[in-house]
């Protein structure tokens, strides 16, 4: 029988499963105890969370350096954006067919 070194044990316990990320997030967002939340893999990167008479589907992916490498976005919601100045809208690139005003 092989012994697990302390370093290997620390690495193994530091990993976070996608299921646990989805369960924790759903529990917090829906004010539902984690032990009442069930997670179902819907296929690909989609996970459905159910509990407390509510359900939500999350699309999850691997992101280095984020909650153990897993980030999930609620299906139907846009991906989180980088912060920007709300008073300055993002302008589209200039149309090369239109000359600039003189």
DRENVODO-66759 format. One record per residue (C-alpha): x, y, z. Coordinates in steps of 0.02 Angstrom, whole numbers, padded with zeros to 5 digits, always signed. Example, Ala and Ser with C-alpha at 12.3 -4.5 7.8 and 13.67 -1.06 7.14 Angstrom:
<sites>
+00615-00225+00390/+00684-00053+00357/
</sites>
This chain:
<sites>
+00000+00000+00000/+00069+00171-00047/+00075+00309+00080/+00015+00482+00034/+00143+00616+00071/+00086+00775+00160/+00116+00876+00001/+00009+00757-00103/-00128+00760+00028/-00129+00950+00028/-00140+00954-00161/-00281+00827-00165/-00385+00917-00033/-00358+01088-00113/-00446+01034-00273/-00625+01092-00286/-00750+00990-00387/-00869+01076-00506/-01015+00994-00416/-00963+01069-00249/-00941+01243-00328/-01116+01233-00404/-01193+01166-00242/-01113+01304-00136/-01159+01443-00258/-01341+01385-00276/-01359+01366-00087/-01298+01545-00059/-01398+01623-00201/-01560+01533-00157/-01541+01534+00033/-01554+01345+00034/-01452+01229+00148/-01315+01139+00049/-01373+00969+00112/-01541+00998+00023/-01460+01040-00145/-01440+00905-00278/-01332+00928-00432/-01359+00841-00600/-01236+00846-00745/-01344+00896-00893/-01208+00865-01022/-01050+00952-01076/-01019+01092-00953/-01200+01116-00894/-01250+01075-00715/-01427+01086-00645/-01447+01127-00461/-01611+01088-00371/-01665+01121-00193/-01795+01212-00086/-01922+01205-00231/-01803+01302-00346/-01687+01254-00487/-01552+01338-00591/-01436+01281-00731/-01254+01336-00730/-01124+01330-00869/-00955+01292-00791/-00777+01297-00854/-00600+01288-00793/-00516+01452-00751/-00341+01450-00678/-00330+01536-00509/-00518+01550-00478/-00600+01451-00336/-00492+01299-00364/-00498+01320-00553/-00688+01316-00582/-00801+01461-00629/-00988+01444-00661/-01111+01564-00742/-01299+01547-00725/-01370+01494-00892/-01462+01635-00979/-01357+01770-00896/-01212+01858-00982/-01034+01816-00933/-00958+01930-00802/-00870+02079-00881/-00719+02175-00828/-00759+02334-00733/-00776+02493-00836/-00831+02671-00813/-01023+02667-00819/-01030+02846-00883/-00928+02806-01038/-01014+02684-01157/-00908+02567-01259/-00904+02635-01436/-00896+02524-01590/-00743+02535-01701/-00750+02669-01836/-00826+02622-02004/-00687+02635-02136/-00818+02681-02267/-00863+02843-02177/-00737+02986-02174/-00707+03076-02010/-00783+03250-01989/-00664+03392-02026/
</sites>
